[in-house]
Protein backbone atom coordinates (compact mmCIF):
# COMPACT_ATOMS: atom_id res chain seq x y z
CA UNK A 1 0.00 0.00 0.00
CA UNK A 2 1.22 3.48 -0.84
CA UNK A 3 1.11 6.55 1.34
CA UNK A 4 -1.74 9.04 1.14
CA UNK A 5 -1.42 12.44 -0.47
CA UNK A 6 -0.40 14.97 2.23
CA UNK A 7 -3.47 16.45 3.89
CA UNK A 8 -5.86 13.85 2.47
CA UNK A 9 -8.03 11.36 4.34
CA UNK A 10 -8.96 7.70 3.96
CA UNK A 11 -12.12 6.03 5.30
CA UNK A 12 -12.01 2.25 5.34
CA UNK A 13 -15.02 0.22 4.26
CA UNK A 14 -15.97 -1.74 7.37
CA UNK A 15 -17.42 -4.52 5.22
CA UNK A 16 -14.25 -4.96 3.18
CA UNK A 17 -11.82 -7.74 4.04
CA UNK A 18 -9.12 -6.24 1.82
CA UNK A 19 -8.83 -2.81 3.43
CA UNK A 20 -10.76 -1.07 0.65
CA UNK A 21 -12.32 2.32 1.25
CA UNK A 22 -12.64 5.89 0.06
CA UNK A 23 -10.23 8.84 -0.07
CA UNK A 24 -10.27 12.48 -1.10
CA UNK A 25 -6.93 12.46 -2.90
CA UNK A 26 -6.62 14.32 -6.19
CA UNK A 27 -4.33 13.14 -8.99
CA UNK A 28 -3.64 14.84 -12.31
CA UNK A 29 -2.82 12.97 -15.54
CA UNK A 30 -0.72 14.88 -18.06
CA UNK A 31 -1.73 13.61 -21.51
CA UNK A 32 1.37 14.72 -23.51
CA UNK A 33 3.83 13.14 -21.06
CA UNK A 34 1.62 10.24 -19.98
CA UNK A 35 2.56 10.90 -16.36
CA UNK A 36 0.50 11.20 -13.18
CA UNK A 37 1.21 13.97 -10.68
CA UNK A 38 -0.13 14.71 -7.21
CA UNK A 39 -0.65 18.48 -7.01
CA UNK A 40 -0.58 19.97 -3.50
CA UNK A 41 -3.87 21.74 -2.80
CA UNK A 42 -4.95 24.40 -0.33
CA UNK A 43 -8.32 25.45 1.05
CA UNK A 44 -11.31 23.39 2.18
CA UNK A 45 -11.72 20.41 -0.12
CA UNK A 46 -14.29 17.61 -0.16
CA UNK A 47 -14.30 14.66 2.25
CA UNK A 48 -13.67 11.07 1.10
CA UNK A 49 -16.63 10.27 -1.14
CA UNK A 50 -18.09 8.04 -3.86
CA UNK A 51 -20.75 8.62 -6.50
CA UNK A 52 -19.98 12.35 -6.92
CA UNK A 53 -19.42 14.42 -10.07
CA UNK A 54 -16.44 16.64 -10.87
CA UNK A 55 -17.12 18.98 -13.76
CA UNK A 56 -15.10 21.71 -15.45
CA UNK A 57 -17.10 24.93 -15.86
CA UNK A 58 -14.53 27.35 -17.30
CA UNK A 59 -10.85 27.50 -18.17
CA UNK A 60 -9.56 27.26 -14.60
CA UNK A 61 -12.33 25.84 -12.38
CA UNK A 62 -14.08 22.53 -11.81
CA UNK A 63 -16.98 21.79 -9.44
CA UNK A 64 -17.24 18.78 -7.12
CA UNK A 65 -20.88 18.05 -6.27
CA UNK A 66 -22.78 15.52 -4.19
CA UNK A 67 -21.99 11.86 -3.73
CA UNK A 68 -21.90 9.76 -0.57
CA UNK A 69 -19.84 11.40 2.16
CA UNK A 70 -17.85 8.41 3.42
CA UNK A 71 -17.34 10.00 6.85
CA UNK A 72 -21.08 9.96 7.60
CA UNK A 73 -22.21 7.46 4.89
CA UNK A 74 -24.97 9.72 3.61
CA UNK A 75 -25.73 11.28 0.23
CA UNK A 76 -25.06 15.00 0.35
CA UNK A 77 -25.42 18.11 -1.82
CA UNK A 78 -22.08 19.65 -0.92
CA UNK A 79 -20.33 21.93 -3.41
CA UNK A 80 -16.57 22.41 -3.62
CA UNK A 81 -14.90 24.47 -6.35
CA UNK A 82 -11.32 23.76 -7.37
CA UNK A 83 -9.26 26.44 -9.09
CA UNK A 84 -6.71 24.25 -10.85
CA UNK A 85 -4.62 27.23 -11.89
CA UNK A 86 -3.56 27.66 -8.26
CA UNK A 87 -4.91 24.31 -6.92
CA UNK A 88 -7.11 25.92 -4.29
CA UNK A 89 -10.42 24.53 -3.01
CA UNK A 90 -13.38 26.70 -1.99
CA UNK A 91 -16.47 25.31 -0.25
CA UNK A 92 -19.80 26.81 -1.33
CA UNK A 93 -22.33 26.87 1.51
CA UNK A 94 -26.01 27.92 1.63
CA UNK A 95 -26.46 31.55 2.67
CA UNK A 96 -29.29 30.51 4.98
CA UNK A 97 -32.10 27.97 5.53
CA UNK A 98 -34.33 29.73 3.00
CA UNK A 99 -31.87 29.45 0.09
CA UNK A 100 -32.89 27.00 -2.61
CA UNK A 101 -30.63 23.95 -2.68
CA UNK A 102 -31.03 20.52 -4.29
CA UNK A 103 -31.43 17.45 -2.11
CA UNK A 104 -28.40 15.30 -1.47
CA UNK A 105 -27.73 12.69 -4.12
CA UNK A 106 -25.23 10.26 -5.60
CA UNK A 107 -24.75 8.54 -8.97
CA UNK A 108 -26.16 11.58 -10.81
CA UNK A 109 -24.78 13.40 -13.84
CA UNK A 110 -23.49 16.95 -14.19
CA UNK A 111 -22.38 19.17 -17.05
CA UNK A 112 -21.55 22.79 -17.84
CA UNK A 113 -24.43 24.74 -19.37
CA UNK A 114 -21.88 26.84 -21.27
CA UNK A 115 -18.93 25.59 -23.25
CA UNK A 116 -16.13 25.71 -20.64
CA UNK A 117 -13.51 26.25 -23.36
CA UNK A 118 -15.21 29.55 -24.26
CA UNK A 119 -14.38 30.86 -20.76
CA UNK A 120 -18.02 31.92 -20.16
CA UNK A 121 -18.54 35.18 -18.23
CA UNK A 122 -21.18 33.52 -16.03
CA UNK A 123 -20.29 29.81 -15.69
CA UNK A 124 -23.15 27.54 -14.69
CA UNK A 125 -23.22 23.90 -13.57
CA UNK A 126 -26.22 21.67 -14.30
CA UNK A 127 -27.00 18.57 -12.20
CA UNK A 128 -29.52 15.94 -13.31
CA UNK A 129 -31.29 13.11 -11.49
CA UNK A 130 -29.42 10.69 -9.21
CA UNK A 131 -30.18 8.61 -6.14
CA UNK A 132 -31.51 10.35 -3.02
CA UNK A 133 -30.33 9.35 0.44
CA UNK A 134 -33.57 7.43 1.10
CA UNK A 135 -33.10 5.26 -2.00
CA UNK A 136 -35.52 7.23 -4.20
CA UNK A 137 -34.46 7.85 -7.82
CA UNK A 138 -34.68 11.54 -8.73
CA UNK A 139 -36.07 13.16 -11.89
CA UNK A 140 -35.03 16.78 -11.42
CA UNK A 141 -32.49 19.18 -12.90
CA UNK A 142 -30.76 22.03 -11.11
CA UNK A 143 -28.44 24.81 -12.25
CA UNK A 144 -25.78 26.42 -10.06
CA UNK A 145 -24.63 29.92 -10.98
CA UNK A 146 -20.99 29.67 -9.91
CA UNK A 147 -20.07 33.31 -9.34
CA UNK A 148 -23.48 34.49 -8.12
CA UNK A 149 -23.64 31.40 -5.87
CA UNK A 150 -27.26 30.39 -6.13
CA UNK A 151 -29.17 27.31 -7.27
CA UNK A 152 -32.31 27.25 -9.40
CA UNK A 153 -34.43 24.31 -10.48
CA UNK A 154 -34.93 23.88 -14.22
CA UNK A 155 -38.46 22.42 -14.60
CA UNK A 156 -38.63 19.16 -16.54
CA UNK A 157 -41.76 17.69 -18.14
CA UNK A 158 -43.14 14.39 -16.77
CA UNK A 159 -41.65 12.47 -19.71
CA UNK A 160 -38.19 12.76 -18.12
CA UNK A 161 -37.91 9.52 -16.15
CA UNK A 162 -36.32 9.31 -12.72
CA UNK A 163 -32.91 7.65 -12.91
CA UNK A 164 -29.53 7.03 -11.33
CA UNK A 165 -26.36 5.22 -12.46
CA UNK A 166 -27.00 6.76 -15.89
CA UNK A 167 -24.52 8.41 -18.23
CA UNK A 168 -24.88 11.83 -19.79
CA UNK A 169 -23.19 14.23 -22.16
CA UNK A 170 -23.83 17.71 -23.51
CA UNK A 171 -23.56 19.42 -26.89
CA UNK A 172 -23.10 23.20 -26.72
CA UNK A 173 -24.89 24.55 -29.78
CA UNK A 174 -24.40 28.24 -29.00
CA UNK A 175 -23.99 30.56 -26.02
CA UNK A 176 -27.73 30.19 -25.35
CA UNK A 177 -28.52 26.65 -26.52
CA UNK A 178 -27.37 23.21 -25.44
CA UNK A 179 -28.62 19.64 -25.69
CA UNK A 180 -27.98 17.11 -22.94
CA UNK A 181 -28.30 13.41 -23.76
CA UNK A 182 -28.86 10.79 -21.04
CA UNK A 183 -28.62 7.04 -21.49
CA UNK A 184 -29.43 4.04 -19.35
CA UNK A 185 -29.31 3.86 -15.61
CA UNK A 186 -31.83 2.53 -13.10
CA UNK A 187 -35.27 3.96 -12.39
CA UNK A 188 -36.60 1.71 -9.62
CA UNK A 189 -36.49 2.46 -5.90
CA UNK A 190 -33.15 1.17 -4.64
CA UNK A 191 -34.60 0.13 -1.25
CA UNK A 192 -36.30 -2.84 -2.94
CA UNK A 193 -32.93 -4.49 -3.47
CA UNK A 194 -30.03 -5.68 -1.35
CA UNK A 195 -27.77 -3.05 -2.93
CA UNK A 196 -28.38 -0.30 -5.55
CA UNK A 197 -26.27 -2.37 -7.95
CA UNK A 198 -29.03 -5.03 -7.98
CA UNK A 199 -31.57 -2.57 -9.41
CA UNK A 200 -32.43 -3.50 -13.04
CA UNK A 201 -31.08 -1.13 -15.69
CA UNK A 202 -32.97 0.49 -18.57
CA UNK A 203 -31.81 1.21 -22.12
CA UNK A 204 -33.64 4.51 -22.56
CA UNK A 205 -32.08 7.46 -24.39
CA UNK A 206 -33.40 10.92 -23.50
CA UNK A 207 -32.44 14.18 -25.16
CA UNK A 208 -33.10 17.42 -23.25
CA UNK A 209 -32.95 20.68 -25.21
CA UNK A 210 -31.90 23.62 -23.04
CA UNK A 211 -32.41 27.25 -24.02
CA UNK A 212 -31.47 30.48 -22.30
CA UNK A 213 -34.38 32.92 -22.29
CA UNK A 214 -33.20 36.28 -20.85
CA UNK A 215 -36.78 37.51 -20.51
CA UNK A 216 -37.33 34.86 -17.83
CA UNK A 217 -34.20 35.74 -15.88
CA UNK A 218 -34.55 37.12 -12.34
CA UNK A 219 -31.32 38.64 -10.95
CA UNK A 220 -30.04 36.58 -8.04
CA UNK A 221 -32.71 33.89 -8.50
CA UNK A 222 -32.88 32.63 -12.06
CA UNK A 223 -30.69 32.72 -15.14
CA UNK A 224 -33.62 31.95 -17.43
CA UNK A 225 -32.69 28.45 -18.65
CA UNK A 226 -35.62 26.32 -19.83
CA UNK A 227 -35.81 22.64 -20.83
CA UNK A 228 -37.82 20.49 -23.22
CA UNK A 229 -37.52 16.71 -23.54
CA UNK A 230 -37.23 14.52 -26.61
CA UNK A 231 -37.80 11.07 -25.16
CA UNK A 232 -37.05 9.17 -28.35
CA UNK A 233 -33.99 7.03 -29.03
CA UNK A 234 -34.33 7.59 -32.76
CA UNK A 235 -34.50 11.37 -32.46
CA UNK A 236 -31.59 11.49 -30.01
CA UNK A 237 -29.34 9.34 -32.16
CA UNK A 238 -30.26 11.29 -35.32
CA UNK A 239 -29.41 14.49 -33.49
CA UNK A 240 -25.98 13.12 -32.52
CA UNK A 241 -25.09 11.80 -35.97
CA UNK A 242 -26.01 15.11 -37.60
CA UNK A 243 -23.34 17.01 -35.66
Residue, then its C-alpha position, 0 to 999 in steps of 0.5 A: x500500500x502506498x502513502x496518502x497524499x499529504x493532507x488527504x483522508x482515507x475512510x475504510x469500508x468496514x465490510x471490506x476484508x481487503x482494506x478497501x475504502x474511500x479517499x479524497x486524494x486528487x491526482x492529475x494525468x498529463x496527456x502529452x507526457x503520460x505521467x501522473x502527478x499529485x498536485x498539492x492543494x490548499x483550502x477546504x476540499x471535499x471529504x472522502x466520497x463516492x458517486x460524486x461528479x467533478x465537472x469543469x465549468x470554465x478555463x480554470x475551475x471545476x466543481x465537485x458536487x454531491x456523492x456519498x460522504x464516506x465520513x457519515x455514509x450519507x448522500x449530500x449536496x455539498x459543493x466544492x470548487x477547485x481552481x486548478x490554476x492555483x490548486x485551491x479549493x473553496x467550499x460553497x455553503x447555503x447563505x441561509x435555511x431559505x436558500x434553494x438547494x437541491x437534495x443530497x444525491x449520488x450517482x447523478x450526472x453533471x455538465x456545464x451549461x456553457x462551453x467551458x472552453x469559451x471561458x463563459x462570463x457567467x459559468x453555470x453547472x447543471x445537475x440531473x437526477x441521481x439517487x436520493x439518500x432514502x433510495x428514491x431515484x430523482x427526476x429533477x435538474x438544477x443549475x448552479x450559478x458559480x459566481x453568483x452562488x445560487x441554485x435554481x431548479x430547471x423544470x422538466x416535463x413528466x416524460x423525463x424519467x427518474x434515474x440514477x447510475x445513468x450516463x450523460x453528455x452535452x452538446x453546446x450549440x451556441x452561447x444560449x442553446x445546449x442539448x444534454x443526452x442521457x442514457x441508461x441507468x436505473x429507475x426503480x427504488x433502490x430500497x427494494x434491493x439488497x444493494x443499488x447495484x441489484x436494481x435492473x437497468x434500462x436502455x432509454x435514451x433521452x435528449x433534453x434541449x436547453x435554451x437560455x431565455x433572458x426575458x425569464x431571468x430574475x437577478x439573483x434567483x434565475x438565469x432563465x434556462x428552460x428545458x424540453x424533452x425529446x424522449x425518443x432514441x431515434x430522435x436522439x441518435x439522429x441528433x448526434x449523428x447530424x453534428 
